[in-house]
């Protein structure tokens, strides 16, 4: 039988793409983690991880298990919260969905703000790619989301907040001179990008096709941490949101080049149409969105193309 421990350990390995790093973050011994992974693969009868010199990647079966595990863990958290609220042992937290780039950009400061702005209203963050955040909203696993280029779907409202320019990012020693780079030149680099449903990947492929160019992705991973690691090692470049690598750009470990023609994506507030709740909860939600938007605009700086 699958255990929650095995699934939690497996999810962390997929997210970090490194067994040693996952063991450190889970605070468990690496041999113990390895044993849990082997037992999980033996129970399912299929390989879940492809091991190589740079770490591990999920196999197709592993990707499916990872996605289902994320759904199960989210449902478990929501169930615990709802049961506590029903029994009067706690108020239901507001769950905000953010992309990995936004969590990296504002996540910690947003949680600190929420703790002081409304002590009686807890805030939880859910980190997913934009397309999975919309799916989670439809399944009522989260309350609202900030997602890029969100599609219109029945029962959801999608409100554009700002347009963000996406740069080409790489290590300084491999970067072209100047502040800009042509799209044609950018596509000659070894690129690390998300999967085919990833917003940035789709925008880059569409831009390339519109100019008669081919978009070849050398490294495909849905993990922002994995892409960041490839960039820091100098093995790849990426067309990636500024927030995903903000700290590394600030320290000079990585550099950004604006694309010509520019590429951009629209950040949207996505909510369910029928959401209701007490006035205090709605007030906190409005204040939360305003705080998010203010932090994002301030930190993106020149990469914000419109208010």
C-alpha positions as YAML, in Angstrom:
chain: A
units: angstrom
residues:
- id: 1
  name: UNK
  ca: [0.00, 0.00, 0.00]
- id: 2
  name: UNK
  ca: [1.20, 3.51, -0.77]
- id: 3
  name: UNK
  ca: [2.04, 5.57, 2.29]
- id: 4
  name: UNK
  ca: [1.84, 9.30, 2.80]
- id: 5
  name: UNK
  ca: [5.51, 9.33, 3.78]
- id: 6
  name: UNK
  ca: [6.56, 7.69, 0.52]
- id: 7
  name: UNK
  ca: [4.52, 10.12, -1.56]
- id: 8
  name: UNK
  ca: [5.78, 13.16, 0.35]
- id: 9
  name: UNK
  ca: [9.39, 12.02, -0.02]
- id: 10
  name: UNK
  ca: [8.91, 11.24, -3.70]
- id: 11
  name: UNK
  ca: [7.37, 14.67, -4.41]
- id: 12
  name: UNK
  ca: [10.31, 16.44, -2.77]
- id: 13
  name: UNK
  ca: [12.80, 14.46, -4.86]
- id: 14
  name: UNK
  ca: [10.97, 15.38, -8.08]
- id: 15
  name: UNK
  ca: [10.86, 19.07, -7.07]
- id: 16
  name: UNK
  ca: [14.56, 19.27, -6.17]
- id: 17
  name: UNK
  ca: [15.74, 16.84, -8.88]
- id: 18
  name: UNK
  ca: [18.39, 15.71, -6.40]
- id: 19
  name: UNK
  ca: [18.14, 12.99, -3.74]
- id: 20
  name: UNK
  ca: [20.79, 14.52, -1.50]
- id: 21
  name: UNK
  ca: [19.14, 17.94, -1.56]
- id: 22
  name: UNK
  ca: [15.72, 16.40, -0.96]
- id: 23
  name: UNK
  ca: [17.01, 14.49, 2.07]
- id: 24
  name: UNK
  ca: [18.42, 17.72, 3.51]
- id: 25
  name: UNK
  ca: [15.14, 19.58, 3.06]
- id: 26
  name: UNK
  ca: [13.14, 16.69, 4.51]
- id: 27
  name: UNK
  ca: [15.57, 16.34, 7.45]
- id: 28
  name: UNK
  ca: [15.99, 12.62, 6.86]
- id: 29
  name: UNK
  ca: [19.06, 10.48, 6.20]
- id: 30
  name: UNK
  ca: [19.77, 9.92, 2.52]
- id: 31
  name: UNK
  ca: [19.84, 6.07, 2.87]
- id: 32
  name: UNK
  ca: [16.40, 6.18, 4.53]
- id: 33
  name: UNK
  ca: [15.06, 8.33, 1.70]
- id: 34
  name: UNK
  ca: [16.55, 5.98, -0.87]
- id: 35
  name: UNK
  ca: [14.89, 3.01, 0.82]
- id: 36
  name: UNK
  ca: [11.47, 4.68, 0.70]
- id: 37
  name: UNK
  ca: [11.90, 5.44, -3.01]
- id: 38
  name: UNK
  ca: [12.94, 1.86, -3.82]
- id: 39
  name: UNK
  ca: [9.98, 0.49, -1.88]
- id: 40
  name: UNK
  ca: [7.65, 2.83, -3.75]
- id: 41
  name: UNK
  ca: [8.99, 1.75, -7.15]
- id: 42
  name: UNK
  ca: [8.86, -1.92, -6.13]
- id: 43
  name: UNK
  ca: [5.26, -1.59, -4.99]
- id: 44
  name: UNK
  ca: [4.13, 0.07, -8.24]
- id: 45
  name: UNK
  ca: [6.31, -2.12, -10.42]
- id: 46
  name: UNK
  ca: [7.54, 0.74, -12.60]
- id: 47
  name: UNK
  ca: [10.58, 3.05, -12.53]
- id: 48
  name: UNK
  ca: [9.60, 6.48, -11.27]
- id: 49
  name: UNK
  ca: [12.96, 8.25, -11.49]
- id: 50
  name: UNK
  ca: [15.67, 8.42, -14.11]
- id: 51
  name: UNK
  ca: [19.01, 8.73, -12.30]
- id: 52
  name: UNK
  ca: [21.92, 10.45, -14.04]
- id: 53
  name: UNK
  ca: [25.13, 12.32, -13.21]
- id: 54
  name: UNK
  ca: [23.29, 15.63, -12.67]
- id: 55
  name: UNK
  ca: [20.65, 14.19, -10.33]
- id: 56
  name: UNK
  ca: [17.26, 12.65, -11.14]
- id: 57
  name: UNK
  ca: [14.31, 13.31, -13.40]
- id: 58
  name: UNK
  ca: [10.82, 11.87, -13.18]
- id: 59
  name: UNK
  ca: [9.92, 9.23, -15.76]
- id: 60
  name: UNK
  ca: [6.51, 9.57, -17.47]
- id: 61
  name: UNK
  ca: [5.06, 7.33, -14.75]
- id: 62
  name: UNK
  ca: [6.82, 9.43, -12.14]
- id: 63
  name: UNK
  ca: [5.38, 12.65, -13.57]
- id: 64
  name: UNK
  ca: [1.88, 11.21, -13.37]
- id: 65
  name: UNK
  ca: [2.44, 10.09, -9.77]
- id: 66
  name: UNK
  ca: [3.88, 13.50, -8.87]
- id: 67
  name: UNK
  ca: [0.85, 15.35, -10.26]
- id: 68
  name: UNK
  ca: [-1.58, 13.02, -8.47]
- id: 69
  name: UNK
  ca: [0.44, 13.33, -5.27]
- id: 70
  name: UNK
  ca: [0.17, 17.13, -5.40]
- id: 71
  name: UNK
  ca: [-3.60, 16.77, -5.77]
- id: 72
  name: UNK
  ca: [-3.83, 14.32, -2.87]
- id: 73
  name: UNK
  ca: [-1.70, 16.42, -0.52]
- id: 74
  name: UNK
  ca: [-3.73, 19.54, -1.32]
- id: 75
  name: UNK
  ca: [-6.99, 17.68, -0.72]
- id: 76
  name: UNK
  ca: [-5.67, 16.33, 2.57]
- id: 77
  name: UNK
  ca: [-4.75, 19.83, 3.76]
- id: 78
  name: UNK
  ca: [-8.11, 21.24, 2.73]
- id: 79
  name: UNK
  ca: [-9.98, 18.36, 4.40]
- id: 80
  name: UNK
  ca: [-8.14, 18.90, 7.67]
- id: 81
  name: UNK
  ca: [-8.91, 22.61, 7.54]
- id: 82
  name: UNK
  ca: [-12.60, 22.09, 6.73]
- id: 83
  name: UNK
  ca: [-13.04, 19.51, 9.49]
- id: 84
  name: UNK
  ca: [-11.46, 21.82, 12.05]
- id: 85
  name: UNK
  ca: [-13.69, 24.69, 10.93]
- id: 86
  name: UNK
  ca: [-16.82, 22.53, 11.06]
- id: 87
  name: UNK
  ca: [-16.01, 21.46, 14.60]
- id: 88
  name: UNK
  ca: [-15.23, 25.01, 15.63]
- id: 89
  name: UNK
  ca: [-11.55, 24.34, 16.33]
- id: 90
  name: UNK
  ca: [-10.13, 26.85, 13.91]
- id: 91
  name: UNK
  ca: [-10.92, 29.28, 11.12]
- id: 92
  name: UNK
  ca: [-10.44, 28.21, 7.53]
- id: 93
  name: UNK
  ca: [-7.32, 29.74, 6.02]
- id: 94
  name: UNK
  ca: [-7.41, 31.57, 2.70]
- id: 95
  name: UNK
  ca: [-5.38, 29.65, 0.13]
- id: 96
  name: UNK
  ca: [-3.66, 31.73, -2.54]
- id: 97
  name: UNK
  ca: [-2.15, 30.05, -5.58]
- id: 98
  name: UNK
  ca: [1.09, 31.52, -6.94]
- id: 99
  name: UNK
  ca: [3.50, 30.47, -9.66]
- id: 100
  name: UNK
  ca: [6.99, 29.44, -8.58]
- id: 101
  name: UNK
  ca: [8.41, 32.73, -9.89]
- id: 102
  name: UNK
  ca: [6.00, 34.75, -7.73]
- id: 103
  name: UNK
  ca: [6.66, 32.62, -4.64]
- id: 104
  name: UNK
  ca: [10.38, 33.24, -5.19]
- id: 105
  name: UNK
  ca: [9.74, 36.96, -5.68]
- id: 106
  name: UNK
  ca: [7.27, 37.80, -2.89]
- id: 107
  name: UNK
  ca: [6.28, 34.61, -1.03]
- id: 108
  name: UNK
  ca: [8.14, 35.05, 2.26]
- id: 109
  name: UNK
  ca: [7.37, 38.76, 2.57]
- id: 110
  name: UNK
  ca: [3.72, 38.16, 1.72]
- id: 111
  name: UNK
  ca: [3.37, 35.59, 4.50]
- id: 112
  name: UNK
  ca: [5.00, 37.99, 6.96]
- id: 113
  name: UNK
  ca: [2.63, 40.77, 5.89]
- id: 114
  name: UNK
  ca: [-0.43, 38.54, 6.31]
- id: 115
  name: UNK
  ca: [0.60, 37.51, 9.83]
- id: 116
  name: UNK
  ca: [0.53, 41.14, 10.99]
- id: 117
  name: UNK
  ca: [-2.20, 42.55, 8.71]
- id: 118
  name: UNK
  ca: [-4.90, 40.13, 9.85]
- id: 119
  name: UNK
  ca: [-3.85, 37.82, 12.70]
- id: 120
  name: UNK
  ca: [-7.30, 36.22, 12.80]
- id: 121
  name: UNK
  ca: [-7.19, 35.19, 9.12]
- id: 122
  name: UNK
  ca: [-4.56, 32.61, 8.20]
- id: 123
  name: UNK
  ca: [-2.98, 32.60, 4.74]
- id: 124
  name: UNK
  ca: [-1.69, 29.55, 2.92]
- id: 125
  name: UNK
  ca: [0.29, 29.58, -0.35]
- id: 126
  name: UNK
  ca: [0.02, 26.92, -3.06]
- id: 127
  name: UNK
  ca: [2.85, 26.87, -5.60]
- id: 128
  name: UNK
  ca: [2.05, 25.51, -9.07]
- id: 129
  name: UNK
  ca: [2.49, 26.40, -12.75]
- id: 130
  name: UNK
  ca: [-0.25, 28.72, -14.00]
- id: 131
  name: UNK
  ca: [-2.23, 26.00, -15.80]
- id: 132
  name: UNK
  ca: [-2.32, 23.83, -12.66]
- id: 133
  name: UNK
  ca: [-3.46, 26.77, -10.53]
- id: 134
  name: UNK
  ca: [-6.50, 27.20, -12.77]
- id: 135
  name: UNK
  ca: [-7.20, 23.48, -12.49]
- id: 136
  name: UNK
  ca: [-6.92, 23.69, -8.69]
- id: 137
  name: UNK
  ca: [-9.40, 26.57, -8.61]
- id: 138
  name: UNK
  ca: [-11.92, 24.54, -10.57]
- id: 139
  name: UNK
  ca: [-11.50, 21.67, -8.11]
- id: 140
  name: UNK
  ca: [-11.99, 24.16, -5.24]
- id: 141
  name: UNK
  ca: [-8.60, 23.31, -3.74]
- id: 142
  name: UNK
  ca: [-7.57, 26.98, -3.59]
- id: 143
  name: UNK
  ca: [-9.52, 30.22, -3.16]
- id: 144
  name: UNK
  ca: [-7.82, 32.51, -5.66]
- id: 145
  name: UNK
  ca: [-4.72, 32.57, -7.83]
- id: 146
  name: UNK
  ca: [-2.30, 34.87, -9.57]
- id: 147
  name: UNK
  ca: [-1.65, 33.09, -12.86]
- id: 148
  name: UNK
  ca: [-0.11, 34.08, -16.17]
- id: 149
  name: UNK
  ca: [-2.18, 34.14, -19.37]
- id: 150
  name: UNK
  ca: [-5.05, 32.36, -17.63]
- id: 151
  name: UNK
  ca: [-7.78, 31.10, -19.98]
- id: 152
  name: UNK
  ca: [-11.43, 31.96, -19.52]
- id: 153
  name: UNK
  ca: [-13.34, 29.02, -18.08]
- id: 154
  name: UNK
  ca: [-16.97, 28.60, -16.96]
- id: 155
  name: UNK
  ca: [-17.41, 29.55, -13.33]
- id: 156
  name: UNK
  ca: [-14.16, 31.53, -13.11]
- id: 157
  name: UNK
  ca: [-13.39, 35.23, -13.41]
- id: 158
  name: UNK
  ca: [-10.09, 36.31, -14.95]
- id: 159
  name: UNK
  ca: [-8.96, 39.91, -14.34]
- id: 160
  name: UNK
  ca: [-5.71, 41.14, -15.95]
- id: 161
  name: UNK
  ca: [-3.42, 42.90, -13.47]
- id: 162
  name: UNK
  ca: [-0.21, 43.74, -15.36]
- id: 163
  name: UNK
  ca: [1.93, 42.78, -18.33]
- id: 164
  name: UNK
  ca: [5.39, 41.42, -17.55]
- id: 165
  name: UNK
  ca: [8.31, 41.26, -19.97]
- id: 166
  name: UNK
  ca: [10.20, 37.95, -20.00]
- id: 167
  name: UNK
  ca: [13.98, 38.10, -20.56]
- id: 168
  name: UNK
  ca: [16.57, 35.59, -21.69]
- id: 169
  name: UNK
  ca: [18.58, 34.58, -18.62]
- id: 170
  name: UNK
  ca: [21.96, 32.83, -18.38]
- id: 171
  name: UNK
  ca: [25.30, 32.94, -16.64]
- id: 172
  name: UNK
  ca: [27.32, 36.07, -17.33]
- id: 173
  name: UNK
  ca: [30.30, 34.26, -18.86]
- id: 174
  name: UNK
  ca: [28.11, 32.91, -21.66]
- id: 175
  name: UNK
  ca: [25.90, 35.93, -22.27]
- id: 176
  name: UNK
  ca: [25.98, 38.05, -25.45]
- id: 177
  name: UNK
  ca: [27.16, 41.65, -25.03]
- id: 178
  name: UNK
  ca: [24.71, 44.51, -24.60]
- id: 179
  name: UNK
  ca: [21.30, 44.70, -22.96]
- id: 180
  name: UNK
  ca: [19.30, 43.02, -25.72]
- id: 181
  name: UNK
  ca: [19.44, 39.88, -27.84]
- id: 182
  name: UNK
  ca: [17.49, 38.95, -30.94]
- id: 183
  name: UNK
  ca: [14.99, 36.13, -30.73]
- id: 184
  name: UNK
  ca: [16.88, 34.32, -33.48]
- id: 185
  name: UNK
  ca: [20.13, 34.50, -31.47]
- id: 186
  name: UNK
  ca: [18.37, 33.46, -28.24]
- id: 187
  name: UNK
  ca: [17.08, 30.30, -29.91]
- id: 188
  name: UNK
  ca: [20.64, 29.16, -30.68]
- id: 189
  name: UNK
  ca: [21.36, 28.59, -26.97]
- id: 190
  name: UNK
  ca: [20.81, 25.32, -25.15]
- id: 191
  name: UNK
  ca: [17.45, 26.13, -23.58]
- id: 192
  name: UNK
  ca: [15.98, 24.88, -20.31]
- id: 193
  name: UNK
  ca: [12.19, 25.30, -20.24]
- id: 194
  name: UNK
  ca: [9.05, 23.93, -18.64]
- id: 195
  name: UNK
  ca: [6.76, 21.35, -20.23]
- id: 196
  name: UNK
  ca: [4.59, 21.96, -23.26]
- id: 197
  name: UNK
  ca: [1.71, 23.35, -21.14]
- id: 198
  name: UNK
  ca: [4.02, 25.86, -19.46]
- id: 199
  name: UNK
  ca: [3.11, 29.46, -20.32]
- id: 200
  name: UNK
  ca: [6.67, 30.61, -21.04]
- id: 201
  name: UNK
  ca: [7.36, 27.57, -23.20]
- id: 202
  name: UNK
  ca: [4.20, 28.15, -25.26]
- id: 203
  name: UNK
  ca: [4.93, 31.86, -25.71]
- id: 204
  name: UNK
  ca: [8.47, 31.16, -26.88]
- id: 205
  name: UNK
  ca: [7.32, 28.46, -29.31]
- id: 206
  name: UNK
  ca: [4.62, 30.75, -30.72]
- id: 207
  name: UNK
  ca: [7.07, 33.65, -31.11]
- id: 208
  name: UNK
  ca: [9.56, 31.41, -32.88]
- id: 209
  name: UNK
  ca: [6.91, 30.01, -35.23]
- id: 210
  name: UNK
  ca: [5.63, 33.48, -36.12]
- id: 211
  name: UNK
  ca: [9.13, 34.40, -37.31]
- id: 212
  name: UNK
  ca: [9.75, 31.11, -39.12]
- id: 213
  name: UNK
  ca: [12.21, 29.92, -36.48]
- id: 214
  name: UNK
  ca: [12.58, 26.59, -34.68]
- id: 215
  name: UNK
  ca: [12.38, 26.42, -30.89]
- id: 216
  name: UNK
  ca: [14.48, 23.53, -29.60]
- id: 217
  name: UNK
  ca: [14.43, 22.78, -25.85]
- id: 218
  name: UNK
  ca: [17.50, 20.93, -24.62]
- id: 219
  name: UNK
  ca: [16.36, 20.49, -21.01]
- id: 220
  name: UNK
  ca: [12.67, 20.11, -20.13]
- id: 221
  name: UNK
  ca: [11.62, 20.31, -16.50]
- id: 222
  name: UNK
  ca: [8.65, 21.83, -14.70]
- id: 223
  name: UNK
  ca: [10.90, 22.59, -11.72]
- id: 224
  name: UNK
  ca: [12.01, 26.22, -11.46]
- id: 225
  name: UNK
  ca: [14.72, 25.12, -9.02]
- id: 226
  name: UNK
  ca: [15.92, 22.65, -11.64]
- id: 227
  name: UNK
  ca: [16.05, 25.30, -14.38]
- id: 228
  name: UNK
  ca: [17.83, 27.69, -12.03]
- id: 229
  name: UNK
  ca: [20.45, 25.03, -11.27]
- id: 230
  name: UNK
  ca: [21.08, 24.43, -14.97]
- id: 231
  name: UNK
  ca: [21.55, 28.17, -15.52]
- id: 232
  name: UNK
  ca: [23.94, 28.53, -12.58]
- id: 233
  name: UNK
  ca: [26.04, 25.63, -13.86]
- id: 234
  name: UNK
  ca: [26.31, 27.35, -17.24]
- id: 235
  name: UNK
  ca: [24.73, 24.43, -19.07]
- id: 236
  name: UNK
  ca: [21.71, 26.29, -20.39]
- id: 237
  name: UNK
  ca: [19.87, 29.58, -20.89]
- id: 238
  name: UNK
  ca: [16.16, 30.13, -20.36]
- id: 239
  name: UNK
  ca: [13.38, 32.53, -21.25]
- id: 240
  name: UNK
  ca: [12.00, 32.77, -17.76]
- id: 241
  name: UNK
  ca: [10.07, 35.22, -15.53]
- id: 242
  name: UNK
  ca: [12.30, 37.65, -13.65]
- id: 243
  name: UNK
  ca: [10.97, 36.49, -10.28]
- id: 244
  name: UNK
  ca: [12.28, 32.97, -10.81]
- id: 245
  name: UNK
  ca: [15.87, 34.20, -10.72]
- id: 246
  name: UNK
  ca: [15.56, 37.60, -9.00]
- id: 247
  name: UNK
  ca: [18.10, 36.86, -6.26]
- id: 248
  name: UNK
  ca: [20.64, 35.44, -8.69]
- id: 249
  name: UNK
  ca: [20.25, 38.47, -10.97]
- id: 250
  name: UNK
  ca: [20.72, 40.79, -7.99]
- id: 251
  name: UNK
  ca: [23.95, 39.03, -6.97]
- id: 252
  name: UNK
  ca: [25.28, 38.90, -10.53]
- id: 253
  name: UNK
  ca: [25.38, 35.10, -10.65]
- id: 254
  name: UNK
  ca: [23.03, 35.33, -13.63]
- id: 255
  name: UNK
  ca: [22.31, 38.10, -16.14]
- id: 256
  name: UNK
  ca: [19.20, 39.01, -18.15]
- id: 257
  name: UNK
  ca: [18.97, 40.17, -21.76]
- id: 258
  name: UNK
  ca: [15.78, 41.72, -23.15]
- id: 259
  name: UNK
  ca: [14.49, 39.93, -26.23]
- id: 260
  name: UNK
  ca: [13.94, 41.71, -29.57]
- id: 261
  name: UNK
  ca: [11.10, 41.51, -30.39]
- id: 262
  name: UNK
  ca: [10.08, 41.46, -26.75]
- id: 263
  name: UNK
  ca: [8.13, 38.62, -25.16]
- id: 264
  name: UNK
  ca: [5.58, 39.28, -22.45]
- id: 265
  name: UNK
  ca: [2.82, 37.62, -20.47]
- id: 266
  name: UNK
  ca: [-0.20, 38.94, -18.62]
- id: 267
  name: UNK
  ca: [-0.55, 38.32, -14.90]
- id: 268
  name: UNK
  ca: [-4.19, 37.67, -13.98]
- id: 269
  name: UNK
  ca: [-6.25, 37.39, -10.82]
- id: 270
  name: UNK
  ca: [-8.35, 34.23, -11.13]
- id: 271
  name: UNK
  ca: [-11.28, 33.47, -8.80]
- id: 272
  name: UNK
  ca: [-14.49, 31.46, -8.74]
- id: 273
  name: UNK
  ca: [-17.58, 33.49, -9.65]
- id: 274
  name: UNK
  ca: [-19.77, 32.14, -6.86]
- id: 275
  name: UNK
  ca: [-17.30, 32.71, -4.00]
- id: 276
  name: UNK
  ca: [-19.00, 34.20, -0.96]
- id: 277
  name: UNK
  ca: [-17.93, 34.71, 2.62]
- id: 278
  name: UNK
  ca: [-18.00, 37.08, 5.56]
- id: 279
  name: UNK
  ca: [-17.13, 40.72, 4.97]
- id: 280
  name: UNK
  ca: [-13.92, 40.33, 6.97]
- id: 281
  name: UNK
  ca: [-12.72, 37.54, 4.67]
- id: 282
  name: UNK
  ca: [-13.57, 39.55, 1.55]
- id: 283
  name: UNK
  ca: [-11.77, 42.56, 2.99]
- id: 284
  name: UNK
  ca: [-8.68, 40.48, 3.68]
- id: 285
  name: UNK
  ca: [-8.81, 39.04, 0.16]
- id: 286
  name: UNK
  ca: [-8.94, 42.51, -1.41]
- id: 287
  name: UNK
  ca: [-6.09, 43.75, 0.78]
- id: 288
  name: UNK
  ca: [-4.07, 40.63, -0.06]
- id: 289
  name: UNK
  ca: [-4.43, 41.15, -3.81]
- id: 290
  name: UNK
  ca: [-3.47, 44.82, -3.48]
- id: 291
  name: UNK
  ca: [-0.42, 43.89, -1.41]
- id: 292
  name: UNK
  ca: [0.65, 41.25, -3.93]
- id: 293
  name: UNK
  ca: [0.31, 43.65, -6.82]
- id: 294
  name: UNK
  ca: [2.25, 46.39, -5.05]
- id: 295
  name: UNK
  ca: [5.12, 44.04, -4.17]
- id: 296
  name: UNK
  ca: [5.26, 42.57, -7.67]
- id: 297
  name: UNK
  ca: [5.30, 45.95, -9.42]
- id: 298
  name: UNK
  ca: [8.04, 47.24, -7.13]
- id: 299
  name: UNK
  ca: [10.29, 44.22, -7.57]
- id: 300
  name: UNK
  ca: [9.80, 43.66, -11.29]
- id: 301
  name: UNK
  ca: [10.74, 47.31, -11.98]
- id: 302
  name: UNK
  ca: [11.66, 47.73, -15.63]
- id: 303
  name: UNK
  ca: [10.13, 44.38, -16.57]
- id: 304
  name: UNK
  ca: [6.59, 45.71, -15.98]
- id: 305
  name: UNK
  ca: [5.31, 46.86, -19.38]
- id: 306
  name: UNK
  ca: [1.92, 48.23, -18.32]
- id: 307
  name: UNK
  ca: [0.06, 49.09, -15.08]
...
